[in-house]
Amino acid sequence: MNARPGHNAGPPLDEDGPPWGDGDPYLYFCWDRAWRQTWKQVPYDIVMLRQQRADALGLTYEEYTLEILERGRHLQVGDTGRIKAIKRARFWR
C-alpha cells in the first residue's frame, strides 16, 4: 500500500467491503489486535483511577488515556496548556 504523507497506514474508517478495504489484510489484523490490547486489557483498578483523574481535569477517559499512551506522561492540574489543547481538539473530531 502506498500511503500519502501523514497517513498512518491504519485500517480504512468508512468503506464498503471487507474491513481492510483495498489494503493488506495483515495490516488490518495487526491494527485490530493492537487496538484491542490497548483498550480492552486494562485492569479495572487502573481504569477507575484514570477515570477519576480524567474527571478531575475535565477530560474523558479516552482523552486522558491517549495522553498517557502518546506522550508517556500522566496529566496533572498544572498542565493547563495541554488540557486546553485537548479540549479544543474535541471540536475537530
TORKOL-4160 file (C-alpha; in steps of 0.2 Angstrom, whole numbers, padded with zeros to 4 digits, m for minus):
93
<pt num="1" X="0000" Y="0000" Z="0000"/>
<pt num="2" X="0007" Y="0017" Z="m0005"/>
<pt num="3" X="0001" Y="0029" Z="0009"/>
<pt num="4" X="0001" Y="0048" Z="0006"/>
<pt num="5" X="0012" Y="0058" Z="0018"/>
<pt num="6" X="0005" Y="0059" Z="0035"/>
<pt num="7" X="m0005" Y="0043" Z="0033"/>
<pt num="8" X="m0003" Y="0031" Z="0047"/>
<pt num="9" X="m0007" Y="0015" Z="0036"/>
<pt num="10" X="m0021" Y="0011" Z="0048"/>
<pt num="11" X="m0037" Y="0002" Z="0043"/>
<pt num="12" X="m0050" Y="0012" Z="0032"/>
<pt num="13" X="m0063" Y="0021" Z="0043"/>
<pt num="14" X="m0079" Y="0021" Z="0031"/>
<pt num="15" X="m0078" Y="0009" Z="0016"/>
<pt num="16" X="m0089" Y="m0005" Z="0010"/>
<pt num="17" X="m0082" Y="m0022" Z="0008"/>
<pt num="18" X="m0070" Y="m0031" Z="0019"/>
<pt num="19" X="m0065" Y="m0021" Z="0034"/>
<pt num="20" X="m0047" Y="m0019" Z="0027"/>
<pt num="21" X="m0054" Y="m0011" Z="0011"/>
<pt num="22" X="m0041" Y="m0012" Z="m0003"/>
<pt num="23" X="m0027" Y="m0013" Z="0009"/>
<pt num="24" X="m0017" Y="m0028" Z="0016"/>
<pt num="25" X="m0027" Y="m0039" Z="0027"/>
<pt num="26" X="m0012" Y="m0042" Z="0038"/>
<pt num="27" X="m0010" Y="m0024" Z="0042"/>
<pt num="28" X="m0029" Y="m0023" Z="0047"/>
<pt num="29" X="m0027" Y="m0038" Z="0059"/>
<pt num="30" X="m0011" Y="m0030" Z="0067"/>
<pt num="31" X="m0020" Y="m0014" Z="0070"/>
<pt num="32" X="m0036" Y="m0023" Z="0076"/>
<pt num="33" X="m0025" Y="m0033" Z="0088"/>
<pt num="34" X="m0016" Y="m0018" Z="0094"/>
<pt num="35" X="m0032" Y="m0008" Z="0097"/>
<pt num="36" X="m0039" Y="m0022" Z="0107"/>
<pt num="37" X="m0023" Y="m0024" Z="0118"/>
<pt num="38" X="m0023" Y="m0005" Z="0121"/>
<pt num="39" X="m0041" Y="m0003" Z="0126"/>
<pt num="40" X="m0048" Y="m0019" Z="0132"/>
<pt num="41" X="m0035" Y="m0027" Z="0143"/>
<pt num="42" X="m0033" Y="m0013" Z="0156"/>
<pt num="43" X="m0036" Y="m0019" Z="0174"/>
<pt num="44" X="m0052" Y="m0012" Z="0182"/>
<pt num="45" X="m0042" Y="m0003" Z="0196"/>
<pt num="46" X="m0032" Y="0006" Z="0183"/>
<pt num="47" X="m0047" Y="0011" Z="0173"/>
<pt num="48" X="m0056" Y="0018" Z="0188"/>
<pt num="49" X="m0040" Y="0028" Z="0193"/>
<pt num="50" X="m0039" Y="0035" Z="0176"/>
<pt num="51" X="m0057" Y="0039" Z="0176"/>
<pt num="52" X="m0056" Y="0049" Z="0192"/>
<pt num="53" X="m0041" Y="0058" Z="0186"/>
<pt num="54" X="m0049" Y="0062" Z="0170"/>
<pt num="55" X="m0065" Y="0069" Z="0178"/>
<pt num="56" X="m0054" Y="0080" Z="0190"/>
<pt num="57" X="m0046" Y="0088" Z="0174"/>
<pt num="58" X="m0062" Y="0089" Z="0164"/>
<pt num="59" X="m0057" Y="0076" Z="0151"/>
<pt num="60" X="m0064" Y="0060" Z="0145"/>
<pt num="61" X="m0056" Y="0043" Z="0150"/>
<pt num="62" X="m0051" Y="0041" Z="0131"/>
<pt num="63" X="m0043" Y="0058" Z="0131"/>
<pt num="64" X="m0033" Y="0055" Z="0147"/>
<pt num="65" X="m0028" Y="0038" Z="0142"/>
<pt num="66" X="m0022" Y="0044" Z="0124"/>
<pt num="67" X="m0011" Y="0057" Z="0133"/>
<pt num="68" X="m0003" Y="0043" Z="0143"/>
<pt num="69" X="m0001" Y="0032" Z="0128"/>
<pt num="70" X="0005" Y="0045" Z="0116"/>
<pt num="71" X="0016" Y="0056" Z="0127"/>
<pt num="72" X="0021" Y="0044" Z="0141"/>
<pt num="73" X="0015" Y="0055" Z="0155"/>
<pt num="74" X="0000" Y="0057" Z="0166"/>
<pt num="75" X="m0008" Y="0075" Z="0165"/>
<pt num="76" X="m0008" Y="0085" Z="0181"/>
<pt num="77" X="m0018" Y="0100" Z="0187"/>
<pt num="78" X="m0004" Y="0111" Z="0182"/>
<pt num="79" X="m0004" Y="0106" Z="0164"/>
<pt num="80" X="m0017" Y="0119" Z="0159"/>
<pt num="81" X="m0010" Y="0122" Z="0142"/>
<pt num="82" X="m0010" Y="0104" Z="0136"/>
<pt num="83" X="m0028" Y="0101" Z="0144"/>
<pt num="84" X="m0034" Y="0117" Z="0135"/>
<pt num="85" X="m0027" Y="0110" Z="0118"/>
<pt num="86" X="m0035" Y="0093" Z="0121"/>
<pt num="87" X="m0052" Y="0101" Z="0124"/>
<pt num="88" X="m0050" Y="0112" Z="0109"/>
<pt num="89" X="m0047" Y="0097" Z="0098"/>
<pt num="90" X="m0064" Y="0090" Z="0103"/>
<pt num="91" X="m0072" Y="0101" Z="0090"/>
<pt num="92" X="m0061" Y="0095" Z="0076"/>
<pt num="93" X="m0066" Y="0077" Z="0078"/>
